[in-house]
Amino acid sequence: MKTIKEIKDSMLWEKCQDSRAELCLKFFGAELSPNDIHEEDIEDLTSHLKQRGIKGSTINRYLASVSKILKYAYQRPNVYQMNRVPHIVWQEESKARLRFMTVEEEQIMIKILGKSPYLSLFLFLLDTGVRLGEALSFKKGAIQKLEGKYFIVLYGDETKNGTTRSVPLTRRCVAIVNALGDFSHLDYNMTERVWTRLRKDMGLANDKQFVIHCLRHTCASRLAQSGKVELHFIKEWLGHKSYNMTLRYAHLMPKNLLKAVSILEDYK
């Protein structure tokens, strides 16, 4: 039977997920088996993170790494004999406004980064809404064509929630992958350093919400604001496991509501 450390090391993680999982294992004790982790242990971990001043949304990311390990064991009953997965109390997340990149900021980014391959990566993230780890993991062979349109298949071992999904590619994205192939030659840590420098050059060093992940929010917001894409399609596009995650963009769809009111106006 594997320890929680051995289970964790056998799984695929994005860099941030990996570091969070490591902290949790250090707290529990890496040599424990998954059967040794109970609700009380998870509550103690939550309290520990709160005492460190970590906010609810980030605590949930730590708890998600624990949940991922425990579910791995639960889904292998012949090995671990787990009767149930310990209940996890998820923390309330802030309702703060999501940060989007404006069209003006996009043009400034393009001007600053010029011909840098990292500009191609950031534009790809902007047009597809995929996570950074997903963009760095896919291979050019995952790009497929259907009825004249291109899309990328992200397989379960490449995505955050372990499910396979297809993401359409804009013409700009098609041109990028035709030129570069994929982004496997780019480094995760260097990508973050390039973004940090970009923030400074754009005069946004103090804007703590202007992170790489805001490119994903921007893609979703542009789809929602168009009034032409329903929320359930945005959910499928982004690969959200919970519909509540997608509902964050619902307030950006006033056009849909304005269309709906005409039904009442015409009702006889």
FENVENDA-V9897 format. One record per residue. N is the residue number from 0. RES is the residue in three letters. SS is DSSP state (H for helix, E for strand, C for the rest). PHI is phi in whole degrees, -180 to 180 (none if undefined). Layout:
[[N RES SS PHI] [N RES SS PHI]]
This chain:
[[0 MET C none] [1 LYS C -76] [2 THR C -80] [3 ILE H -64] [4 LYS H -67] [5 GLU H -67] [6 ILE H -63] [7 LYS H -59] [8 ASP H -70] [9 SER C -88] [10 MET C -106] [11 LEU C -91] [12 TRP C -134] [13 GLU C -72] [14 LYS H -57] [15 CYS H -66] [16 GLN H -60] [17 ASP H -62] [18 SER H -67] [19 ARG H -67] [20 ALA H -63] [21 GLU H -62] [22 LEU H -63] [23 CYS H -64] [24 LEU H -65] [25 LYS H -63] [26 PHE H -68] [27 PHE H -74] [28 GLY C 111] [29 ALA C -63] [30 GLU C -89] [31 LEU C -68] [32 SER C -91] [33 PRO H -60] [34 ASN H -67] [35 ASP H -88] [36 ILE C -99] [37 HIS C -123] [38 GLU H -54] [39 GLU H -62] [40 ASP H -66] [41 ILE H -68] [42 GLU H -64] [43 ASP H -64] [44 LEU H -62] [45 THR H -60] [46 SER H -63] [47 HIS H -60] [48 LEU H -68] [49 LYS H -63] [50 GLN H -64] [51 ARG C -82] [52 GLY C 82] [53 ILE C -82] [54 LYS C -76] [55 GLY H -57] [56 SER H -63] [57 THR H -75] [58 ILE H -57] [59 ASN H -62] [60 ARG H -69] [61 TYR H -65] [62 LEU H -64] [63 ALA H -64] [64 SER H -68] [65 VAL H -65] [66 SER H -59] [67 LYS H -62] [68 ILE H -68] [69 LEU H -67] [70 LYS H -67] [71 TYR H -57] [72 ALA H -69] [73 TYR H -61] [74 GLN C -78] [75 ARG C -127] [76 PRO H -61] [77 ASN H -70] [78 VAL H -100] [79 TYR H -108] [80 GLN C 51] [81 MET C -83] [82 ASN C -79] [83 ARG C -161] [84 VAL C -91] [85 PRO C -53] [86 HIS C -70] [87 ILE C -113] [88 VAL C -90] [89 TRP C -78] [90 GLN C -87] [91 GLU C -69] [92 GLU C -101] [93 SER C -64] [94 LYS C -96] [95 ALA C -61] [96 ARG C -63] [97 LEU C -76] [98 ARG C -89] [99 PHE C -116] [100 MET C -87] [101 THR C -80] [102 VAL H -63] [103 GLU H -65] [104 GLU H -65] [105 GLU H -62] [106 GLN H -67] [107 ILE H -65] [108 MET H -59] [109 ILE H -62] [110 LYS H -67] [111 ILE H -70] [112 LEU H -84] [113 GLY C 56] [114 LYS C -95] [115 SER C -62] [116 PRO H -62] [117 TYR H -73] [118 LEU H -64] [119 SER H -59] [120 LEU H -64] [121 PHE H -65] [122 LEU H -68] [123 PHE H -64] [124 LEU H -63] [125 LEU H -66] [126 ASP H -86] [127 THR H -106] [128 GLY C 74] [129 VAL C -75] [130 ARG C -74] [131 LEU H -57] [132 GLY H -61] [133 GLU H -68] [134 ALA H -66] [135 LEU H -78] [136 SER H -95] [137 PHE C -70] [138 LYS C -112] [139 LYS H -56] [140 GLY H -65] [141 ALA H -81] [142 ILE E -84] [143 GLN E -128] [144 LYS E -128] [145 LEU E -144] [146 GLU C 52] [147 GLY C 82] [148 LYS E -111] [149 TYR E -101] [150 PHE E -150] [151 ILE E -113] [152 VAL E -99] [153 LEU E -100] [154 TYR C -83] [155 GLY C -55] [156 ASP C -80] [157 GLU C -111] [158 THR C -101] [159 LYS C -65] [160 ASN C -97] [161 GLY C 79] [162 THR C -110] [163 THR C -84] [164 ARG E -147] [165 SER E -111] [166 VAL E -126] [167 PRO E -64] [168 LEU C -113] [169 THR C -73] [170 ARG H -61] [171 ARG H -63] [172 CYS H -67] [173 VAL H -61] [174 ALA H -63] [175 ILE H -65] [176 VAL H -71] [177 ASN H -66] [178 ALA H -84] [179 LEU H -104] [180 GLY C 89] [181 ASP C -149] [182 PHE C -112] [183 SER C -65] [184 HIS C -85] [185 LEU C -94] [186 ASP C -100] [187 TYR H -61] [188 ASN H -65] [189 MET H -66] [190 THR H -59] [191 GLU H -66] [192 ARG H -68] [193 VAL H -62] [194 TRP H -66] [195 THR H -61] [196 ARG H -67] [197 LEU H -60] [198 ARG H -56] [199 LYS H -64] [200 ASP H -66] [201 MET C -89] [202 GLY C 76] [203 LEU C -118] [204 ALA C -60] [205 ASN C -92] [206 ASP C -86] [207 LYS C -68] [208 GLN C -88] [209 PHE C -84] [210 VAL C -112] [211 ILE C -57] [212 HIS C -64] [213 CYS H -67] [214 LEU H -66] [215 ARG H -66] [216 HIS H -61] [217 THR H -66] [218 CYS H -58] [219 ALA H -64] [220 SER H -68] [221 ARG H -68] [222 LEU H -65] [223 ALA H -68] [224 GLN H -69] [225 SER C -65] [226 GLY C 73] [227 LYS C -112] [228 VAL C -121] [229 GLU C -73] [230 LEU H -59] [231 HIS H -68] [232 PHE H -73] [233 ILE H -65] [234 LYS H -59] [235 GLU H -67] [236 TRP H -60] [237 LEU H -80] [238 GLY C 77] [239 HIS C -71] [240 LYS C -81] [241 SER C -107] [242 TYR H -66] [243 ASN H -62] [244 MET H -64] [245 THR H -74] [246 LEU H -62] [247 ARG H -61] [248 TYR H -100] [249 ALA H -63] [250 HIS H -69] [251 LEU H -90] [252 MET C -115] [253 PRO H -65] [254 LYS H -60] [255 ASN H -64] [256 LEU H -68] [257 LEU H -66] [258 LYS H -68] [259 ALA H -67] [260 VAL H -67] [261 SER H -64] [262 ILE H -63] [263 LEU H -72] [264 GLU H -63] [265 ASP C -89] [266 TYR C -70] [267 LYS C -115]]
